[in-house]
Amino acid sequence: MKTEVTEQSPVEQGGMSSNGIPSGNGPRRWWEFWKRRTPDDAAYRRLALQIHHGLPRQEGAPRSVLIVTPSDSRWCARRSLTLASCMAEELKRPVLLIDASDDGEASRLMNAQGMAGLTDFLDDSMQPLTELAMPTSQQSLHFLSRGKSSGRFNASPDVARDLLVRANRHWDFVVVAGGPVLKSAFSLAVAPYAGRVLLLVTENRTHVGDIDRAQHTLVQCGVQNVSLVVSQKG
């Protein structure tokens, strides 16, 4: 297990910036990408470039990143949004962010709760991902919401891999916001097929026992490459 990032700022508090989701209930509201500049953007930009160079495009191998935490769903969703945004901006290539968490935290931040998305694709895989994914206000970045169904959901490993392969036909990189890995059966199904798995932890906040259990669970699922991303504050 290797450490990728160790210099992040505290978790953002409060609402969105003037560049984020606008107030009101306009029909285009969910298009707006959750975005605010923070001091740790530079660290995630470097991480985006590291992942890009570390995962060259290969025939039949999805270029994808699964982001999970031992237990903190909100932190995982926010950092997934940050990394996907940095990837789209730095690489200037099409990026798809998928909310695969049980609680749909990333969809909540994107104001896309209840929109068709991942669970709808799992119910009917004949639906084109390009029709389910939402464009955002950030160029080159699309978002696939958790979907209309609520509660926990699952998928077979074959379906999880098919999702990544099909997504990579249209997007150069796929970022999956998996949420707490110890509680997410879907994230564990995706994990063996993701090009890189990032385990987010916060110094003096995440329990060592939870980190060990999360790492062990991922290894048991056949994950070969787990990177520990440490935040100094949370």
C-alpha positions as CSV (number, residue, x, y, z in Angstrom):
1,M,0.0,0.0,0.0
2,K,1.5,3.4,-1.0
3,T,0.8,6.9,0.0
4,E,-0.1,9.3,-2.8
5,V,-1.2,12.6,-1.1
6,T,-0.3,13.8,2.4
7,E,-0.8,17.6,2.2
8,Q,-4.5,18.4,2.2
9,S,-6.4,21.1,3.9
10,P,-9.3,20.7,6.3
11,V,-12.6,19.5,5.0
12,E,-14.6,22.4,3.5
13,Q,-17.4,23.7,5.7
14,G,-20.6,25.3,4.7
15,G,-22.3,25.7,1.4
16,M,-21.2,26.2,-2.2
17,S,-19.1,29.0,-3.7
18,S,-20.4,31.4,-6.3
19,N,-18.9,29.1,-8.9
20,G,-20.8,26.1,-7.6
21,I,-24.5,25.0,-7.7
22,P,-26.7,28.1,-7.9
23,S,-29.7,28.7,-5.6
24,G,-33.2,28.2,-6.9
25,N,-34.9,25.3,-8.6
26,G,-34.2,25.9,-12.3
27,P,-34.4,23.0,-14.6
28,R,-30.7,23.2,-15.4
29,R,-29.6,23.3,-11.7
30,W,-28.3,19.7,-11.6
31,W,-26.0,20.5,-14.5
32,E,-23.8,22.7,-12.3
33,F,-20.7,21.0,-11.1
34,W,-20.0,21.2,-7.4
35,K,-16.8,23.2,-7.4
36,R,-14.8,25.4,-5.0
37,R,-11.1,26.2,-4.9
38,T,-9.3,24.9,-1.9
39,P,-5.6,24.7,-0.9
40,D,-5.6,21.0,-1.5
41,D,-6.5,21.4,-5.2
42,A,-2.7,21.4,-6.1
43,A,-2.3,18.0,-4.4
44,Y,-5.2,16.5,-6.3
45,R,-3.9,18.0,-9.6
46,R,-0.6,16.2,-9.0
47,L,-2.5,13.0,-8.1
48,A,-4.6,13.3,-11.3
49,L,-1.4,13.5,-13.3
50,Q,0.2,10.6,-11.4
51,I,-2.8,8.4,-12.1
52,H,-2.9,9.5,-15.8
53,H,0.7,8.5,-16.4
54,G,0.5,5.4,-14.3
55,L,-2.5,4.0,-16.2
56,P,-1.7,4.2,-19.9
57,R,-4.5,3.2,-22.2
58,Q,-4.5,-0.4,-23.1
59,E,-6.9,-2.5,-25.3
60,G,-9.7,-3.9,-23.1
61,A,-8.3,-2.4,-19.9
62,P,-10.6,0.3,-18.4
63,R,-8.8,3.5,-17.3
64,S,-10.6,3.9,-14.0
65,V,-10.2,4.9,-10.4
66,L,-12.3,3.7,-7.5
67,I,-12.3,6.1,-4.5
68,V,-13.4,4.7,-1.1
69,T,-13.0,5.4,2.6
70,P,-13.3,3.1,5.6
71,S,-16.4,4.9,6.9
72,D,-16.8,8.5,5.8
73,S,-19.2,8.9,2.9
74,R,-19.3,12.7,2.8
75,W,-15.5,13.0,2.7
76,C,-15.3,10.4,-0.1
77,A,-17.9,12.2,-2.2
78,R,-16.2,15.6,-1.9
79,R,-12.7,14.3,-2.7
80,S,-14.1,12.3,-5.7
81,L,-15.6,15.5,-7.0
82,T,-12.3,17.3,-6.5
83,L,-10.3,14.6,-8.3
84,A,-12.7,14.2,-11.2
85,S,-12.7,18.0,-11.7
86,C,-8.9,18.2,-11.6
87,M,-8.6,15.3,-14.1
88,A,-11.0,17.0,-16.6
89,E,-9.2,20.4,-16.2
90,E,-5.6,19.1,-16.2
91,L,-5.9,16.4,-18.8
92,K,-8.4,18.1,-21.1
93,R,-9.9,14.7,-21.8
94,P,-13.5,13.4,-21.3
95,V,-14.0,12.2,-17.7
96,L,-17.0,10.5,-16.2
97,L,-17.7,10.6,-12.5
98,I,-20.0,7.8,-11.2
99,D,-21.8,8.0,-7.8
100,A,-21.7,4.3,-6.7
101,S,-22.3,5.0,-3.0
102,D,-25.2,3.5,-1.2
103,D,-26.3,6.9,0.2
104,G,-25.8,8.9,-3.0
105,E,-23.8,11.6,-1.3
106,A,-22.1,12.8,-4.5
107,S,-25.6,13.0,-6.1
108,R,-26.8,15.1,-3.3
109,L,-23.8,17.5,-3.6
110,M,-24.5,17.7,-7.4
111,N,-28.2,18.2,-6.7
112,A,-29.0,15.1,-8.8
113,Q,-30.9,13.0,-6.3
114,G,-33.7,11.1,-7.9
115,M,-32.3,11.5,-11.4
116,A,-31.8,8.4,-13.6
117,G,-28.3,7.0,-13.2
118,L,-26.3,4.0,-12.1
119,T,-29.1,1.9,-10.5
120,D,-31.2,2.4,-13.6
121,F,-28.3,1.1,-15.8
122,L,-28.0,-1.9,-13.5
123,D,-31.7,-2.6,-13.9
124,D,-31.5,-2.3,-17.6
125,S,-28.0,-2.5,-19.1
126,M,-29.3,-1.9,-22.6
127,Q,-29.7,1.8,-21.7
128,P,-26.9,3.8,-23.2
129,L,-24.6,5.4,-20.6
130,T,-24.3,8.4,-22.8
131,E,-28.1,9.1,-22.3
132,L,-27.9,8.6,-18.5
133,A,-24.8,10.6,-17.8
134,M,-25.4,14.3,-17.2
135,P,-23.2,17.0,-18.7
136,T,-21.8,19.5,-16.1
137,S,-20.8,23.1,-16.2
138,Q,-17.2,22.0,-16.4
139,Q,-16.0,21.2,-19.9
140,S,-15.2,17.5,-20.5
141,L,-16.8,16.3,-17.3
142,H,-20.0,14.2,-17.1
143,F,-21.8,12.8,-14.0
144,L,-23.7,9.6,-13.6
145,S,-25.9,9.9,-10.6
146,R,-26.7,7.1,-8.1
147,G,-30.1,6.6,-9.8
148,K,-33.7,6.6,-8.9
149,S,-33.6,3.5,-6.6
150,S,-32.9,4.0,-2.9
151,G,-31.1,1.8,-0.3
152,R,-28.3,-0.6,-0.8
153,F,-27.6,-2.2,-4.2
154,N,-25.3,-4.7,-5.7
155,A,-24.1,-6.1,-9.0
156,S,-22.1,-9.1,-10.1
157,P,-18.4,-8.7,-10.8
158,D,-19.1,-9.2,-14.5
159,V,-21.7,-6.4,-14.6
160,A,-19.3,-4.2,-12.7
161,R,-16.5,-4.8,-15.2
162,D,-18.9,-4.3,-18.1
163,L,-19.9,-0.9,-16.7
164,L,-16.2,0.2,-16.7
165,V,-15.5,-1.2,-20.1
166,R,-18.6,0.5,-21.7
167,A,-17.9,3.8,-19.9
168,N,-14.4,3.9,-21.3
169,R,-15.7,3.7,-24.8
170,H,-17.0,7.2,-24.4
171,W,-14.9,8.7,-21.7
172,D,-11.1,8.6,-21.4
173,F,-11.2,8.3,-17.6
174,V,-13.8,7.0,-15.2
175,V,-13.8,8.0,-11.5
176,V,-16.1,6.0,-9.2
177,A,-17.1,7.5,-5.9
178,G,-17.6,4.3,-3.9
179,G,-18.2,5.6,-0.4
180,P,-17.5,3.6,2.7
181,V,-16.0,0.3,1.3
182,L,-16.8,-1.7,4.4
183,K,-20.5,-1.1,3.7
184,S,-20.7,-1.1,-0.1
185,A,-21.1,-4.4,-1.9
186,F,-21.1,-2.6,-5.3
187,S,-17.7,-1.0,-4.6
188,L,-16.2,-4.4,-3.7
189,A,-17.6,-5.7,-7.0
190,V,-15.9,-2.9,-9.0
191,A,-12.7,-2.9,-7.0
192,P,-10.8,-5.8,-8.8
193,Y,-11.4,-4.2,-12.2
194,A,-10.5,-0.6,-11.4
195,G,-7.1,0.5,-12.6
196,R,-6.4,2.1,-9.3
197,V,-8.1,2.0,-5.9
198,L,-7.7,5.1,-3.6
199,L,-8.4,4.6,0.1
200,L,-9.0,8.0,1.7
201,V,-8.1,8.4,5.4
202,T,-7.8,11.4,7.7
203,E,-5.0,11.8,10.2
204,N,-6.2,11.7,13.8
205,R,-9.7,11.0,12.7
206,T,-9.8,7.6,10.9
207,H,-9.3,4.7,13.2
208,V,-6.3,2.4,12.4
209,G,-8.5,-0.6,12.9
210,D,-10.9,0.6,10.2
211,I,-8.0,1.2,7.8
212,D,-6.8,-2.3,8.4
213,R,-10.2,-3.8,7.8
214,A,-10.7,-1.8,4.7
215,Q,-7.3,-2.8,3.3
216,H,-7.9,-6.4,4.2
217,T,-11.3,-6.4,2.6
218,L,-10.0,-5.0,-0.7
219,V,-7.1,-7.5,-0.8
220,Q,-9.6,-10.3,-0.2
221,C,-11.5,-9.1,-3.2
222,G,-8.5,-9.4,-5.4
223,V,-7.4,-5.8,-5.6
224,Q,-3.7,-5.6,-6.6
225,N,-3.1,-1.8,-6.3
226,V,-4.4,0.1,-3.3
227,S,-3.1,3.7,-2.7
228,L,-3.5,5.3,0.7
229,V,-4.4,9.0,0.4
230,V,-3.8,10.7,3.7
231,S,-5.3,14.0,4.8
232,Q,-3.6,15.7,7.6
233,K,-6.8,17.3,8.9
234,G,-10.4,16.6,8.5
